Amino acid sequence: MLNFYNFFQSAKLDIQKAAYLDIGKEWKSMVNDFKHVRLYYIRSGCAELTLTNKTVTLEEGYLYFIPAFSILEGNCKNHMGHYFVHIIPDILTEHFFKILPLKSKCFLERDIADYLFLTIIKNNEQNSLHSRQATDSALKLLFSYFFEGINIEENDVGKFADVFEYIDTHIGEKIYIKDLSALVYLDDAYFSNLFKKTFGISLQQHILLKRVDRAKELLATNATISEISNQLGFFDAASFSNFFKKQTTMSPKTFRKHLFE
């Protein structure tokens, strides 16, 4: 049985960049260069992030998990020294990041943060077995701080891999529970209850959140609003815009403007 612990040990977290950076006011023009998952550790100073659902003050001594496509604006008035890791997770892991009630910040002793982030920075671009293992272990240990307090049912989460892949592939279509339950050979009602019992969120709500995520991802490309609405299965651009604004409190054009400011 692939429980969550065993699953996360095998999760693929593709590191795009890892570094330490001292930054000032220029951070405002840099913060949106990468749009996927990030980890920050603030070693000195402070800054502020405006996300799609809240404003976060980045404080010295804290580790932060920043979801993909969630940053609207960053502001560093004076100075911030911070470690960062930019990550693109595999499809299954991306679903779990969305579905689990992860903590958004954790206090972390500076010497522990130094050791873990420097291990990642030093070994990330090396190809040896030692370097790859060291990088993966350090990164997953950092993520473990965000799992504190999460109680997930010890069901076989591996059975949901095909379900999540189907959702990703058909996110622009009407997704029926009967098609998802058939993938795991379960009754519709039993499957829906098992999903909610395992993850603490309904299947319908998860699909809705993933559709919003895909919209954000497409808005980070050169696709027009009409093209995006077609890809996501909406009747027209107005229907898509109404949906997006209802879920994020801003129009697609406003969201895109923040991404490319």
C-alpha positions in Angstrom: 0.0 0.0 0.0 1.3 3.4 -1.0 0.5 5.6 2.0 1.3 9.3 2.1 4.6 8.9 3.8 5.8 6.3 1.2 4.3 8.4 -1.6 6.2 11.6 -0.6 9.5 9.7 -0.3 9.1 8.9 -4.0 7.8 12.3 -5.1 9.7 14.1 -7.9 10.5 17.7 -7.0 12.3 19.3 -10.0 14.5 22.1 -8.6 14.8 24.9 -11.2 17.0 27.1 -9.1 18.4 27.3 -5.5 20.4 30.2 -4.1 21.0 32.8 -1.4 20.2 36.4 -2.4 20.4 39.7 -0.7 17.8 41.9 -2.2 16.3 45.4 -1.8 13.7 47.5 -3.7 14.7 45.8 -7.0 13.0 42.6 -5.8 9.6 44.1 -6.9 10.6 43.7 -10.5 12.1 40.2 -10.0 9.6 38.4 -7.8 7.3 37.2 -10.6 10.1 35.8 -12.8 9.4 32.3 -11.6 5.7 31.3 -11.2 5.7 27.7 -9.8 6.2 26.5 -6.2 8.8 28.2 -4.0 10.4 27.8 -0.6 11.8 30.9 1.1 13.8 31.2 4.3 14.3 34.7 5.5 17.8 35.0 7.1 17.8 38.8 7.6 15.5 41.7 7.0 11.9 41.5 5.8 9.6 41.9 2.8 6.0 41.6 1.9 4.2 39.4 -0.6 0.7 40.0 -2.0 -0.8 36.7 -2.9 -4.0 36.0 -4.7 -5.7 35.2 -1.3 -3.8 37.2 1.3 -0.8 39.4 2.1 2.2 37.7 3.7 4.9 39.5 5.7 8.2 37.6 5.3 9.9 37.7 8.6 13.4 36.8 9.7 13.8 33.2 11.0 10.8 31.8 9.1 10.4 29.3 6.4 7.7 29.9 3.8 5.8 27.7 1.3 4.6 29.8 -1.7 2.1 28.0 -4.0 2.4 28.1 -7.7 0.9 31.1 -9.6 -0.1 32.8 -6.3 2.2 35.9 -6.2 0.7 39.1 -7.4 3.3 41.6 -6.0 6.4 41.7 -3.9 7.7 44.7 -1.9 11.0 45.0 -0.1 11.4 48.5 1.3 14.9 48.1 2.7 16.7 44.8 2.7 16.1 41.0 2.8 18.7 38.3 2.8 17.0 35.0 1.9 17.4 31.5 0.7 15.1 30.3 -2.0 14.3 27.2 -4.0 12.2 27.2 -7.1 10.4 23.9 -7.7 8.2 22.2 -10.4 6.6 19.2 -8.8 5.3 16.1 -10.7 1.6 16.0 -11.4 0.6 13.8 -8.4 2.7 15.9 -6.0 1.2 19.1 -7.4 -2.3 17.7 -6.6 -1.2 16.9 -3.0 0.2 20.4 -2.5 -3.2 21.8 -3.5 -5.3 19.3 -1.6 -3.5 19.2 1.8 -3.9 21.9 4.4 -0.2 22.8 4.4 1.1 25.4 6.8 2.3 28.5 5.0 5.1 29.4 7.4 7.2 27.7 10.0 9.9 29.0 12.4 13.2 27.4 11.7 16.5 27.7 13.6 19.1 29.6 11.5 21.8 26.9 11.8 19.3 24.2 10.6 18.2 26.4 7.7 21.8 27.2 6.7 22.7 23.5 6.7 19.6 22.4 4.6 19.6 25.2 2.1 23.4 25.1 1.6 23.2 21.3 1.1 20.7 21.9 -1.7 22.6 24.8 -3.3 25.9 22.9 -3.2 24.6 19.6 -4.6 21.7 20.6 -6.8 23.6 20.8 -10.1 25.8 17.7 -9.4 25.0 14.4 -10.9 26.5 12.0 -8.5 24.4 9.6 -6.5 25.5 11.3 -3.2 24.6 14.8 -4.5 21.2 13.7 -5.8 20.4 11.9 -2.5 21.6 14.8 -0.4 19.6 17.3 -2.4 16.4 15.3 -2.3 16.7 14.5 1.4 17.4 18.1 2.4 14.4 19.4 0.3 12.0 16.8 1.7 13.1 17.6 5.2 12.3 21.2 4.6 8.9 20.3 3.3 8.3 18.1 6.4 7.9 21.3 8.5 4.8 22.2 6.5 3.2 18.8 7.2 3.2 19.3 11.0 -0.3 18.8 12.4 -1.7 17.2 9.2 -3.6 14.0 9.8 -4.3 12.1 6.6 -6.1 8.8 6.4 -3.7 5.9 5.9 -5.5 4.8 2.8 -3.7 3.7 -0.4 -3.1 7.2 -1.9 -1.4 5.6 -4.8 -4.8 4.5 -6.2 -5.6 8.2 -6.8 -2.7 8.7 -9.2 -4.8 7.8 -12.3 -7.6 9.9 -10.9 -5.4 13.0 -10.6 -3.9 12.4 -14.1 -7.4 12.1 -15.6 -8.4 15.4 -13.9 -5.3 17.1 -15.4 -5.9 15.7 -18.8 -9.6 16.6 -18.9 -9.6 19.8 -16.9 -11.1 21.7 -19.9 -14.1 19.2 -20.1 -17.0 18.3 -17.9 -15.6 15.7 -15.4 -18.0 13.1 -14.2 -17.6 11.2 -10.9 -18.6 7.9 -12.7 -15.6 8.3 -15.0 -13.2 8.8 -12.0 -14.6 6.1 -9.9 -14.3 3.6 -12.8 -10.6 4.2 -12.8 -10.3 2.7 -9.3 -13.1 0.2 -9.7 -15.3 1.7 -7.0 -18.9 2.7 -6.6 -19.5 6.4 -7.3 -20.8 7.2 -3.8 -18.2 5.1 -2.0 -15.4 6.7 -4.1 -16.6 10.3 -3.4 -16.8 9.5 0.4 -13.4 7.9 0.3 -11.8 10.9 -1.4 -13.2 13.3 1.1 -12.3 11.0 4.0 -8.8 10.6 2.8 -8.1 14.3 1.8 -10.6 16.3 3.8 -11.9 18.0 0.7 -14.7 17.0 -1.7 -13.8 15.8 -5.2 -15.9 18.6 -6.8 -14.0 21.3 -4.8 -10.7 19.8 -5.7 -11.6 19.9 -9.4 -12.7 23.5 -9.1 -9.4 24.5 -7.5 -7.5 22.7 -10.2 -9.5 24.5 -12.9 -8.6 27.8 -11.3 -4.9 26.7 -11.1 -4.9 25.8 -14.8 -6.5 29.2 -15.6 -3.7 31.0 -13.7 -1.1 28.9 -15.6 -2.6 29.7 -19.0 -2.8 33.4 -18.0 1.0 33.3 -17.6 1.3 32.5 -21.3 0.6 34.5 -24.4 -2.8 32.9 -25.0 -5.7 35.3 -25.3 -8.6 35.3 -22.9 -10.8 33.8 -25.6 -8.3 31.0 -26.3 -8.1 30.3 -22.5 -11.8 30.1 -22.2 -12.0 27.6 -25.0 -9.2 25.5 -23.6 -11.1 25.3 -20.3 -14.4 24.5 -21.8 -16.3 27.7 -21.1 -19.1 29.0 -23.4 -17.3 32.3 -24.1 -14.7 34.7 -22.6 -17.3 36.4 -20.5 -18.3 33.2 -18.8 -14.7 32.4 -18.1 -14.0 35.9 -16.7 -17.0 35.7 -14.4 -15.9 32.3 -13.2 -12.3 33.5 -12.6 -13.4 36.6 -10.8 -15.8 34.7 -8.5 -13.0 32.3 -7.5 -10.1 34.9 -7.1 -11.9 38.2 -6.7 -10.1 39.7 -9.7 -10.6 39.6 -13.4 -8.3 37.5 -15.7 -6.8 40.7 -17.1 -6.0 42.1 -13.7 -4.4 38.8 -12.6 -2.3 38.8 -15.8 -1.3 42.4 -15.3 0.1 41.5 -11.9 2.0 38.5 -13.3 3.9 40.6 -15.9 4.4 43.9 -14.0 
